[in-house]
Amino acid sequence: MKTKYKKSICGMIGLSLLLGACLNKKDETNGPYKDTYVRVQEYDGDGYVLRGGEEADKIAEEKSKEVKEAVKDFFMETYKTDVKVHNIVGNVDGATVFVESTGPVHFYNSAIVSMDLSEKKVRDVSSLDGDIEGNIQGGLYRLLFKEEFQELDQYLSEIVSGNPVVGKTEKSLQNVGGSGYMTPYYYLSVPPDDEATLPVYEAYLQDPDTPVSKLKPLFSRVDFSAEDYTITIQLYMEKEQAEPDKKLFNQIKKDLKAMDSIPKGNYNIFINDNLINEKVDDGVKENSLELSFPDSIVKE
């Protein structure tokens, strides 16, 4: 039996588990950052912080050109993937750098740049174990099943246009997203060692220009487990004082269960009120409506 891979909601909503700057979201939103909420429509990620990163943040800003070049080189040399750097945030030992891939295999990610703070020098670039691999595989999964993802995108666009809910801003995804394939309405989590996409991933590393027509036959449907491919839908109420809409929440659950044309996967659903904590990139609160593991919707 395959070992199931589960990324925590905390870790995926915002990347605070970096270089010893580990934040427990509930502790932080009830602690020093309990009042740092803004309307989700106004949130662009600029207020995001990592604990203990104040000193490094200043140095990283001074060395931003060097940091950007080091990160771009790291992705190209290790993963043959070109990225653009959107944001640099100081952490306890250096900087966390948020990037977006530029090619057809689309994903957001972060890299960890360790620095000698006393000498103000960049040491090396790394990432959380398996993080980039899983995010590339997620981008490949989306590329292989583009039509199914377009169906999901169309459905959620209609939900947002016909109801008083919104998604996150594109700018916030760029500045602090870092969680693989993402849209304003959902993100996709794929295990980095998943046997179904691993042959596709290996072919991509051999030649990033391999056409989809040659990649798709490499996807192993025998090894595919829908439970391991988590698609987390996250919407926010449009008006500032509005409570999460239970009727809409139940409608989305009903719709997803009935739909056969969307990507196979394990669906979580969150509807939050209008506010998001700008310091930790988190809108989930006690009043949020949530459907998640072990009650999530599995489309096989």
Kinemage of the C-alpha trace (Angstrom):
@kinemage 1
@onewidth
@group {chain A} dominant
@subgroup {mainchain}
@vectorlist {calphas} color= white
{ca met a 1} P 0.000 0.000 0.000
{ca lys a 2} L 1.266 3.457 -0.860
{ca thr a 3} L 2.139 5.800 1.956
{ca lys a 4} L -0.185 8.747 1.690
{ca tyr a 5} L 1.388 12.159 1.436
{ca lys a 6} L -0.467 14.945 3.225
{ca lys a 7} L 0.692 18.549 3.203
{ca ser a 8} L -0.768 20.389 6.165
{ca ile a 9} L -3.272 23.143 5.466
{ca cys a 10} L -1.110 25.391 7.606
{ca gly a 11} L 1.963 24.760 5.507
{ca met a 12} L 0.157 25.257 2.218
{ca ile a 13} L -1.838 28.374 3.007
{ca gly a 14} L 1.400 30.220 3.676
{ca leu a 15} L 5.018 29.150 3.817
{ca ser a 16} L 6.073 29.805 7.379
{ca leu a 17} L 8.018 26.579 7.850
{ca leu a 18} L 11.328 27.915 6.617
{ca leu a 19} L 14.854 27.869 8.047
{ca gly a 20} L 13.836 27.481 11.659
{ca ala a 21} L 11.269 30.255 11.337
{ca cys a 22} L 8.512 27.744 11.986
{ca leu a 23} L 5.216 29.410 12.812
{ca asn a 24} L 2.182 27.622 14.143
{ca lys a 25} L -0.554 29.511 12.323
{ca lys a 26} L -3.114 29.329 15.103
{ca asp a 27} L -0.560 30.414 17.702
{ca glu a 28} L 0.550 33.349 15.558
{ca thr a 29} L -2.942 34.519 14.650
{ca asn a 30} L -3.853 34.435 18.336
{ca gly a 31} L -0.510 35.928 19.398
{ca pro a 32} L 1.534 38.873 18.123
{ca tyr a 33} L -0.264 38.943 14.779
{ca lys a 34} L -3.817 38.502 16.034
{ca asp a 35} L -4.942 41.935 14.810
{ca thr a 36} L -3.046 42.141 11.531
{ca tyr a 37} L -5.998 41.467 9.250
{ca val a 38} L -6.816 43.187 5.965
{ca arg a 39} L -9.501 42.701 3.333
{ca val a 40} L -8.506 39.916 0.983
{ca gln a 41} L -9.120 42.171 -2.058
{ca glu a 42} L -6.432 44.543 -0.731
{ca tyr a 43} L -3.944 41.845 0.221
{ca asp a 44} L -0.840 41.587 -1.959
{ca gly a 45} L 1.535 39.792 0.425
{ca asp a 46} L 3.685 42.833 1.216
{ca gly a 47} L 3.059 42.539 4.967
{ca tyr a 48} L 4.265 38.930 5.163
{ca val a 49} L 6.988 38.277 7.744
{ca leu a 50} L 9.063 35.385 9.051
{ca arg a 51} L 9.967 35.238 12.698
{ca gly a 52} L 13.455 36.515 13.501
{ca gly a 53} L 14.017 37.825 9.989
{ca glu a 54} L 14.249 41.550 10.675
{ca glu a 55} L 18.052 41.832 10.452
{ca ala a 56} L 18.364 39.479 7.490
{ca asp a 57} L 15.567 41.294 5.662
{ca lys a 58} L 17.622 44.486 5.514
{ca ile a 59} L 20.726 42.656 4.310
{ca ala a 60} L 18.753 40.672 1.730
{ca glu a 61} L 17.375 43.927 0.369
{ca glu a 62} L 20.902 45.328 0.050
{ca lys a 63} L 22.035 42.146 -1.702
{ca ser a 64} L 18.829 41.634 -3.719
{ca lys a 65} L 20.577 41.444 -7.096
{ca glu a 66} L 22.993 38.774 -5.858
{ca val a 67} L 20.182 36.872 -4.126
{ca lys a 68} L 18.009 36.883 -7.266
{ca glu a 69} L 20.843 35.670 -9.481
{ca ala a 70} L 21.730 32.879 -7.038
{ca val a 71} L 18.131 31.668 -6.923
{ca lys a 72} L 17.630 31.769 -10.691
{ca asp a 73} L 20.893 29.846 -11.178
{ca phe a 74} L 19.805 27.274 -8.579
{ca phe a 75} L 16.533 26.499 -10.371
{ca met a 76} L 18.134 26.384 -13.792
{ca glu a 77} L 21.096 24.216 -12.774
{ca thr a 78} L 19.172 21.827 -10.528
{ca tyr a 79} L 15.775 21.652 -12.247
{ca lys a 80} L 16.396 23.105 -15.726
{ca thr a 81} L 13.585 25.538 -15.014
{ca asp a 82} L 13.611 29.282 -15.528
{ca val a 83} L 11.934 31.325 -12.809
{ca lys a 84} L 11.233 34.954 -12.096
{ca val a 85} L 11.731 36.286 -8.576
{ca his a 86} L 8.756 38.123 -7.095
{ca asn a 87} L 9.630 38.694 -3.445
{ca ile a 88} L 12.458 38.362 -0.922
{ca val a 89} L 11.636 38.001 2.786
{ca gly a 90} L 14.248 37.859 5.513
{ca asn a 91} L 14.304 34.797 7.774
{ca val a 92} L 16.380 33.913 10.808
{ca asp a 93} L 19.445 32.829 8.790
{ca gly a 94} L 19.054 34.590 5.470
{ca ala a 95} L 16.190 35.016 3.049
{ca thr a 96} L 13.178 33.178 1.703
{ca val a 97} L 12.701 33.962 -1.973
{ca phe a 98} L 9.351 33.521 -3.713
{ca val a 99} L 9.456 32.644 -7.409
{ca glu a 100} L 7.220 31.677 -10.325
{ca ser a 101} L 8.172 29.419 -13.227
{ca thr a 102} L 8.063 31.012 -16.673
{ca gly a 103} L 7.451 27.947 -18.859
{ca pro a 104} L 4.387 25.829 -19.666
{ca val a 105} L 4.971 23.792 -16.477
{ca his a 106} L 3.580 26.463 -14.209
{ca phe a 107} L 4.123 26.599 -10.457
{ca tyr a 108} L 5.004 28.934 -7.601
{ca asn a 109} L 7.786 28.033 -5.208
{ca ser a 110} L 10.196 29.382 -2.639
{ca ala a 111} L 13.913 28.946 -2.141
{ca ile a 112} L 15.977 29.370 0.997
{ca val a 113} L 19.068 31.533 0.696
{ca ser a 114} L 21.447 31.134 3.618
{ca met a 115} L 23.645 34.133 4.325
{ca asp a 116} L 26.604 35.099 6.451
{ca leu a 117} L 24.885 37.997 8.156
{ca ser a 118} L 28.055 39.380 9.730
{ca glu a 119} L 29.869 39.425 6.375
{ca lys a 120} L 26.713 40.192 4.398
{ca lys a 121} L 27.456 37.375 1.966
{ca val a 122} L 25.255 34.840 0.203
{ca arg a 123} L 26.306 31.277 1.092
{ca asp a 124} L 24.059 28.871 -0.793
{ca val a 125} L 20.547 28.188 -2.021
{ca ser a 126} L 18.345 25.265 -1.026
{ca ser a 127} L 14.695 24.349 -0.483
{ca leu a 128} L 12.509 22.318 1.817
{ca asp a 129} L 12.991 18.604 1.205
{ca gly a 130} L 10.910 17.479 -1.770
{ca asp a 131} L 9.168 20.843 -2.077
{ca ile a 132} L 10.312 21.854 -5.559
{ca glu a 133} L 10.064 18.297 -6.889
{ca gly a 134} L 6.449 18.012 -5.742
{ca asn a 135} L 5.550 21.432 -7.111
{ca ile a 136} L 7.041 20.649 -10.526
{ca gln a 137} L 5.119 17.366 -10.568
{ca gly a 138} L 1.965 19.305 -9.752
{ca gly a 139} L 2.654 21.652 -12.660
{ca leu a 140} L 3.174 18.629 -14.890
{ca tyr a 141} L -0.089 17.035 -13.699
{ca arg a 142} L -1.939 20.209 -14.587
{ca leu a 143} L -0.214 20.319 -17.998
{ca leu a 144} L -1.119 16.695 -18.780
{ca phe a 145} L -4.763 17.207 -17.831
{ca lys a 146} L -5.182 20.776 -18.998
{ca glu a 147} L -8.763 20.331 -20.224
{ca glu a 148} L -9.928 18.963 -16.876
{ca phe a 149} L -8.314 21.872 -15.054
{ca gln a 150} L -9.974 24.282 -17.465
{ca glu a 151} L -13.313 22.745 -16.496
{ca leu a 152} L -12.522 23.349 -12.812
{ca asp a 153} L -11.381 26.900 -13.570
{ca gln a 154} L -14.576 27.596 -15.503
{ca tyr a 155} L -16.764 26.233 -12.712
{ca leu a 156} L -15.052 28.317 -10.012
{ca ser a 157} L -15.133 31.431 -12.200
{ca glu a 158} L -18.906 30.983 -12.529
{ca ile a 159} L -19.222 30.470 -8.765
{ca val a 160} L -17.368 33.722 -8.103
{ca ser a 161} L -19.217 35.714 -10.771
{ca gly a 162} L -22.617 34.528 -9.515
{ca asn a 163} L -22.072 34.729 -5.754
{ca pro a 164} L -20.686 37.226 -3.207
{ca val a 165} L -17.291 35.507 -2.914
{ca val a 166} L -13.793 36.257 -4.216
{ca gly a 167} L -10.409 34.583 -4.392
{ca lys a 168} L -6.954 35.778 -3.437
{ca thr a 169} L -5.184 38.381 -5.547
{ca glu a 170} L -2.704 37.305 -8.212
{ca lys a 171} L -0.151 39.569 -6.569
{ca ser a 172} L -0.384 37.703 -3.265
{ca leu a 173} L 0.229 34.394 -5.050
{ca gln a 174} L 3.340 35.870 -6.608
{ca asn a 175} L 4.667 37.500 -3.455
{ca val a 176} L 4.015 34.791 -0.856
{ca gly a 177} L 2.275 31.875 -2.585
{ca gly a 178} L 5.106 29.440 -3.132
{ca ser a 179} L 2.802 26.424 -3.006
{ca gly a 180} L 3.027 24.821 -6.427
{ca tyr a 181} L 0.322 25.137 -9.061
{ca met a 182} L -2.011 27.866 -7.777
{ca thr a 183} L -4.849 30.057 -8.960
{ca pro a 184} L -6.691 32.715 -6.950
{ca tyr a 185} L -9.287 30.038 -6.082
{ca tyr a 186} L -7.303 26.874 -5.356
{ca tyr a 187} L -3.920 25.206 -5.122
{ca leu a 188} L -2.693 21.730 -5.978
{ca ser a 189} L -0.479 19.519 -3.782
{ca val a 190} L 1.324 16.513 -5.250
{ca pro a 191} L 3.718 14.203 -3.364
{ca pro a 192} L 7.322 14.609 -4.570
{ca asp a 193} L 7.886 10.853 -4.791
{ca asp a 194} L 4.583 9.987 -6.438
{ca glu a 195} L 5.075 7.029 -8.753
{ca ala a 196} L 2.404 8.130 -11.227
{ca thr a 197} L 4.099 11.398 -12.197
{ca leu a 198} L 7.690 10.422 -11.438
{ca pro a 199} L 8.393 9.113 -14.998
{ca val a 200} L 6.982 12.361 -16.392
{ca tyr a 201} L 9.114 14.396 -14.009
{ca glu a 202} L 12.269 12.491 -14.939
{ca ala a 203} L 11.600 13.002 -18.655
{ca tyr a 204} L 11.039 16.714 -18.017
{ca leu a 205} L 14.397 17.012 -16.244
{ca gln a 206} L 16.061 15.270 -19.172
{ca asp a 207} L 14.497 17.697 -21.627
{ca pro a 208} L 12.162 20.481 -20.409
{ca asp a 209} L 11.065 21.038 -24.018
{ca thr a 210} L 9.594 17.539 -24.353
{ca pro a 211} L 6.092 17.996 -25.863
{ca val a 212} L 3.013 17.052 -23.869
{ca ser a 213} L 2.187 14.396 -26.464
{ca lys a 214} L 5.312 12.509 -25.425
{ca leu a 215} L 4.971 13.187 -21.703
{ca lys a 216} L 1.386 12.040 -21.271
{ca pro a 217} L 1.998 8.350 -22.127
{ca leu a 218} L 4.585 8.282 -19.335
{ca phe a 219} L 1.961 9.067 -16.694
{ca ser a 220} L 1.300 5.832 -14.806
{ca arg a 221} L -2.429 5.423 -14.278
{ca val a 222} L -1.763 2.120 -12.478
{ca asp a 223} L 0.233 3.932 -9.787
{ca phe a 224} L -2.105 6.912 -9.585
{ca ser a 225} L -3.968 7.475 -6.315
{ca ala a 226} L -6.489 10.328 -6.368
{ca glu a 227} L -6.247 10.687 -2.597
{ca asp a 228} L -2.644 11.863 -2.939
{ca tyr a 229} L -3.447 14.730 -5.320
{ca thr a 230} L -4.973 17.380 -3.093
{ca ile a 231} L -6.844 20.301 -4.619
{ca thr a 232} L -7.740 22.874 -1.969
{ca ile a 233} L -10.429 25.363 -2.945
{ca gln a 234} L -10.323 28.511 -0.868
{ca leu a 235} L -12.820 31.348 -1.266
{ca tyr a 236} L -13.488 34.517 0.725
{ca met a 237} L -16.656 36.486 1.267
{ca glu a 238} L -16.782 39.635 -0.822
{ca lys a 239} L -18.128 41.969 1.857
{ca glu a 240} L -16.086 42.831 4.923
{ca gln a 241} L -18.711 41.983 7.558
{ca ala a 242} L -20.214 38.935 5.852
{ca glu a 243} L -20.077 35.514 7.497
{ca pro a 244} L -19.065 32.507 5.364
{ca asp a 245} L -22.014 31.396 3.216
{ca lys a 246} L -23.228 27.931 4.325
{ca lys a 247} L -25.663 27.592 1.434
{ca leu a 248} L -22.918 28.219 -1.116
{ca phe a 249} L -20.542 25.913 0.771
{ca asn a 250} L -23.063 23.070 0.553
{ca gln a 251} L -23.737 23.826 -3.125
{ca ile a 252} L -20.047 23.572 -3.995
{ca lys a 253} L -19.813 20.245 -2.156
{ca lys a 254} L -22.831 18.946 -4.059
{ca asp a 255} L -21.519 20.195 -7.409
{ca leu a 256} L -18.055 18.689 -6.991
{ca lys a 257} L -19.484 15.311 -6.070
{ca ala a 258} L -21.559 15.327 -9.259
{ca met a 259} L -18.883 16.569 -11.674
{ca asp a 260} L -16.974 14.010 -13.755
{ca ser a 261} L -15.034 16.358 -16.039
{ca ile a 262} L -12.778 17.987 -13.422
{ca pro a 263} L -9.300 16.679 -12.464
{ca lys a 264} L -9.106 13.512 -10.461
{ca gly a 265} L -7.995 14.282 -6.956
{ca asn a 266} L -8.760 14.841 -3.303
{ca tyr a 267} L -10.815 18.039 -2.893
{ca asn a 268} L -10.798 20.270 0.188
{ca ile a 269} L -13.112 23.280 0.438
{ca phe a 270} L -12.772 26.410 2.581
{ca ile a 271} L -14.981 29.467 2.649
{ca asn a 272} L -13.615 32.229 4.891
{ca asp a 273} L -14.910 35.635 5.820
{ca asn a 274} L -13.448 38.652 4.038
{ca leu a 275} L -10.296 39.076 6.113
{ca ile a 276} L -6.817 37.562 5.775
{ca asn a 277} L -3.908 37.875 8.183
{ca glu a 278} L -1.324 39.820 6.190
{ca lys a 279} L 1.601 38.746 8.367
{ca val a 280} L 1.154 34.990 7.916
{ca asp a 281} L -0.916 34.744 4.709
{ca asp a 282} L -3.814 32.957 6.372
{ca gly a 283} L -7.568 33.554 6.193
{ca val a 284} L -8.760 30.428 8.019
{ca lys a 285} L -10.436 31.275 11.327
{ca glu a 286} L -12.900 29.782 13.793
{ca asn a 287} L -15.859 30.881 11.673
{ca ser a 288} L -14.459 29.418 8.426
{ca leu a 289} L -16.441 26.665 6.731
{ca glu a 290} L -14.182 23.691 6.094
{ca leu a 291} L -14.313 20.359 4.342
{ca ser a 292} L -10.957 18.576 4.553
{ca phe a 293} L -9.288 15.247 5.325
{ca pro a 294} L -10.700 12.787 6.295
{ca asp a 295} L -14.001 14.140 4.940
{ca ser a 296} L -12.657 15.570 1.673
{ca ile a 297} L -14.220 14.694 -1.692
{ca val a 298} L -12.195 12.133 -3.649
{ca lys a 299} L -12.724 12.118 -7.420
{ca glu a 300} L -11.339 8.874 -8.834
